[in-house]
């Protein structure tokens, strides 16, 4: 006898989709065993969490101690801040005089183990691929949870009694979390318009407004001529903790990020670059500081002090960057002396400028295929932020990157997906 009283469909198995299913599995443990509820997960790829397996270089940053409204972006700032009023966003530390928030209790509920590395919460195993596959295995072993891989949903129909028809199956409730996979498409293709149409058409058909989309969290790339001028190919693969900054041409305020920076064969990458790409006005001149503990002014004073005594130029700078990178930068200054005591005032100035205010050509950003998230998406005005239910159609819930809210690099998106998954699961 068919005793099923609720059928839930989840389209998209990125972090929001996976977490929603896991929260529902816990909430309806008894009902799933008794076959009173069915949960179906639809994923266009052959495995769940394709993009999730690559985050953090395969180690996965799941969250961050610095987590507040200013670390996220949306065209609707007022609605964005409503997320932080959720009962599932717990207040944590006050850092830099700003109240921070935490969802670590949600990861513990999901049985995802982690450890802290500076401000980032990292997956304990440091093996995202393995752990995401274990999450899929957990879902596969639960009765009445059905996973449909290699199944791309391009249309959803509704019945007269407001049910949803997906892949010839009828659902009382539908959760759409797809939308973050644009950058996972064929890397040989530079055209993403068709992919965007597929991603957002499911929600447009129900009357949702789609805020303009664009790739975000992008590495920097320079032209071949610019790379030759920089000579960065000589030091490709070098990484350091540095500051990238620019003065906004409109506001006159500095935009700056201090974090890991990687020099690549085509430009720059690393968390600092990805975050900066989301904040930069795309117009102002960009500079690198290889010794972020100092500004131009304080570095000048420090180097002047080091002119007294026999202080090695190379030894000082290798406190901040590798010996290879320090030598490369010193060569840029044309300083041939070994000690600070032997350099001229102009040579000291050259060292300060190269190490703390290194000018970059205007960088180009990559298309979706090389970026980590999508700006824009379904307008936050179209959903009830407290429940994430659509205001356009009942029993339709929307979460994940398809919504018009995105964040910095370093666990922000995954934190938001955990929060949204919890909010949605509590409504179903």
Beta strands, then each sheet from edge to edge (+ up, - down):
strand 1: 6-11
strand 2: 37-42
strand 3: 61-64
strand 4: 72-73
strand 5: 90-95
strand 6: 98-102
strand 7: 114-117
strand 8: 120-123
strand 9: 145-148
strand 10: 157-158
strand 11: 164-166
strand 12: 169-171
strand 13: 173-176
strand 14: 210-216
strand 15: 220-221
strand 16: 239-247
strand 17: 254-263
strand 18: 267-269
strand 19: 286-289
strand 20: 358-360
strand 21: 364-365
strand 22: 373-378
strand 23: 383-384
strand 24: 389-390
strand 25: 396-398
strand 26: 406-407
sheet 1: 9+ 2+ 1+ 13+ 25+
sheet 2: 3+ 8- 7+
sheet 3: 4+ 26-
sheet 4: 5+ 6-
sheet 5: 10+ 11- 12+
sheet 6: 14+ 22-
sheet 7: 20+ 19- 16+ 17- 18+ 15- 21+
sheet 8: 23+ 24-
end
